[in-house]
Structure formats: structure tokens, C-alpha cells
Amino acid sequence: MGCCDVPGLMTVETALNNIMTQVSPLTTITTVALADAMGMVLAEDILSPINVPPFANSAMDGYALRAADLEHTNTLTMVGKSFAGIPFTGTCEAGQCVRIMTGAEIPVGADVVIMQEETQVEGDNIQFNIKPKANDNIRPIGDDVHCGETVLVKGTRLTAREMPLLASLGIATFAVYRRPKVAFFSTGDELRPVGETLAAGQIYDSNRYGIKALLEKFGCDVLDLGIIPDCPEKLRQALLTASTDADVVITSGGVSVGEADYTKDILDQEGQIGFWKIAMKPGKPFAFGTINNAWFCGLPGNPVSAMLTLYQLVQPMLAKLAGHSQYQPPVRLQAKATSMFKKRPGRTDFQRGIYSINCDGQFEVATTGNQGSGAFSSMHHANCFVVLEQDRGRVEAGELVTIEMFNHTMY
């Protein structure tokens, strides 16, 4: 057992369950315009005010006619045209047909559309090569959505799949929940902003860039408070300020057991720590609690650990806080290891992997190499996490493992 594999740590599953049990959705509701609604969560069911389509229309370019007419003849007279937005205004009588385009309204009297490839044209005389059934190639009124139908339910997060649907219904504004506001900062005297020259013992603060990117992908309003040095009073003030401005406070670093790690001590004084340290690798020193009226999530300082705990533990919490009742955790499935994965029993291990599908249609996965919690290049090369169970040891090539596909927030 390694130095970080401490018996009795809270399992990842228990930690996540504790978080999700305590957090409740925000209740503040606002009205938003469709153009500004991307990523928002609906605070009401959306019922369609119209039928979609609002009229019967053609599914292809061709000719609209009466199906019964072709039982006695194969040639009809074209009497007009129907275009999308410019319908034929007359009636399609017996022995007649109407040239029609995709999406155009079906003329009165017609009950079928025959595609133009099944015809021969001689002026206004149209010869048809098939005998269709009534309603072929016609999209009826309400074929997609019926008036009064519930099309989206409360708690749905709006994406590029929902925005056109709302637009097709002509809905310009609707009620949504307020986005969670998240304040975050990094801690550590060794951290310097990107662009500065590093002195001895210093490193660039990379965590805030990954945290900000993920939080925005999660659908949060973010407040970046920068870098806070290892000074108890400055850290205390930053935590108190953040907790009055935001629903959630996220820190990176300072929750371990080093002499300059003050976050936990300050939280014990100013707030409450629900738990600290979990059986997760990387990411053991993760803290969860409250300060003032805000939730607190203390991420580890190592870059991969910070990203992993934010993704695995904070992402579902923020989804619940946002009222996103349709949230689904990342997809997990079985894959065959094509390389060895080094592991010791004691913690659930989230290693970075590259999955592929072999010629037999089976999922395979290989390691990205260096799995150190500071080796962030492994995240760049990965397209999944290899989730190795807490009690599992070393994995040999050929064994089955669980992989977790990255969801949209990683892309």
C-alpha cells in the first residue's frame, strides 16, 4: 500500500451521495429570450401553442394529385404550382395535378405526392410511372408536434438540440432557473500568472484555466478571484468575500496536510466541513462543506486531481443546483485493456486512457502513459477515464476494465 492509500477513507460513491443529498436546486426564476437561453435550465414545462407543421406539406419535389385518378389513367394535366411559402390557391380537381416543392402546402383536393423522378413531362401533360397509395409523401398537420403537446419538461437544460425546437414553435420567451454563480481561486505562494517570468521554485497557475473552462461548460456564471497567497488572513478574506458573492466557492490547493495548507483550518472556523479526503486517485484531498450561505468545494492542487474531482464530484452537484433534472452521468462501458495499468488496492483509480473500436466492433483501451497527478499532458491525449475499482490491483493487457467516456464538457 502506498503512502497515499489510507485505510478507512470515504468511498467516491459515498462522497458523491453525501453531496447530492445535501444540495437542493436554486429556486430563483427569471424570464429569458430564446436567443439568450443556450445552456439555461427550464423552470416550466413547454407546451406547443401550434401544430408543427401547421399545414399538410410535401415531403419531396414532385406532383400533388388525387391517388384515385391514376387507377384509370397515367397522364394528368398540370394546372399550377405550389412552392414553400407560396401555395397553390386553387383546387386540384379530377384529372389534374399540381407541381409541388418540398415543404410546400398540399393543394385542396390532392391526397398524394409523386416524386418527379417517377414522371415524364410533355408540356402540361404529366405521365406517372407508378400507382401510389393515398397520403404517400405527405407530412400531415401536426406530424412532428401537436398543439398542446408537452415538448420539453421542467428541468431540461437547453442545448443546440432544443433551441431550434423552441424556435419552430414560435416561442420567444420562457421561464428558466438562474444559473449557479461560482467563485473560484487558486492558492499557493509558488503560483504565478501566465505571462510572468518564473523564479526559482515557482510554477504557472494552470488550474484556474481548466476550472473556468469546465464551469462555463457546466452552465455556470463564474467569478475568477485569481491567486491567493499562503497567508491565513488573505485566504480567510477571500473565502468570506467569495461566499457572499456566489452560490458555490471552489478553491484549488490548500486542502492537504502541509504546513502552509490553511483552507481546512479556516473552514473549520468560518464554515463547516462535511468531509475531507476520499478514497480516490488522483484526488484524495478533496473537501466539501459550507461557508456562510455558499457551498464549498476544495479541490486538490495537482492539475489532474483538480480537473478530475471537479468533473466527477462537482459537475453533478452543479447540475442539481441548476435544476437540471435530466442530467445523466458520463457513459460507462466495458473495454479490453491493450496495455498494462499499474494500480494498488485502496482507492478508486481514474486513469487516463485512449479507447478505440477494433475490427470486430469491440471497445479497447490503452493507457496514455504517465499517470502522475501533475502530468496534465495525459488529459490532452486521453478520450476517456479508465475507472479501476477500489479493491482492484494491477491490470494486465487482455483484462476487461470499465471506461468512462468524456462527456461534452471535455470537448
Secondary structure as GFF3:
##gff-version 3
##sequence-region A 1 411
A	DSSP	alpha_helix	12	22	.	.	.	ID=ss1
A	DSSP	beta_strand	29	33	.	.	.	ID=ss2
A	DSSP	three_ten_helix	34	36	.	.	.	ID=ss3
A	DSSP	beta_strand	41	42	.	.	.	ID=ss4
A	DSSP	beta_strand	46	47	.	.	.	ID=ss5
A	DSSP	beta_strand	57	58	.	.	.	ID=ss6
A	DSSP	beta_strand	62	65	.	.	.	ID=ss7
A	DSSP	three_ten_helix	67	71	.	.	.	ID=ss8
A	DSSP	beta_strand	75	82	.	.	.	ID=ss9
A	DSSP	beta_strand	96	100	.	.	.	ID=ss10
A	DSSP	beta_strand	112	115	.	.	.	ID=ss11
A	DSSP	three_ten_helix	116	118	.	.	.	ID=ss12
A	DSSP	beta_strand	119	122	.	.	.	ID=ss13
A	DSSP	beta_strand	125	128	.	.	.	ID=ss14
A	DSSP	beta_strand	138	139	.	.	.	ID=ss15
A	DSSP	beta_strand	150	152	.	.	.	ID=ss16
A	DSSP	alpha_helix	163	168	.	.	.	ID=ss17
A	DSSP	beta_strand	173	177	.	.	.	ID=ss18
A	DSSP	beta_strand	181	187	.	.	.	ID=ss19
A	DSSP	beta_strand	191	192	.	.	.	ID=ss20
A	DSSP	beta_strand	203	204	.	.	.	ID=ss21
A	DSSP	alpha_helix	207	217	.	.	.	ID=ss22
A	DSSP	beta_strand	221	228	.	.	.	ID=ss23
A	DSSP	alpha_helix	232	245	.	.	.	ID=ss24
A	DSSP	beta_strand	248	252	.	.	.	ID=ss25
A	DSSP	alpha_helix	263	270	.	.	.	ID=ss26
A	DSSP	beta_strand	271	276	.	.	.	ID=ss27
A	DSSP	beta_strand	280	281	.	.	.	ID=ss28
A	DSSP	beta_strand	287	291	.	.	.	ID=ss29
A	DSSP	beta_strand	294	299	.	.	.	ID=ss30
A	DSSP	alpha_helix	303	309	.	.	.	ID=ss31
A	DSSP	pi_helix	310	314	.	.	.	ID=ss32
A	DSSP	alpha_helix	315	321	.	.	.	ID=ss33
A	DSSP	beta_strand	332	337	.	.	.	ID=ss34
A	DSSP	beta_strand	348	357	.	.	.	ID=ss35
A	DSSP	beta_strand	363	367	.	.	.	ID=ss36
A	DSSP	alpha_helix	377	381	.	.	.	ID=ss37
A	DSSP	beta_strand	384	388	.	.	.	ID=ss38
A	DSSP	beta_strand	400	405	.	.	.	ID=ss39
A	DSSP	three_ten_helix	408	410	.	.	.	ID=ss40
###
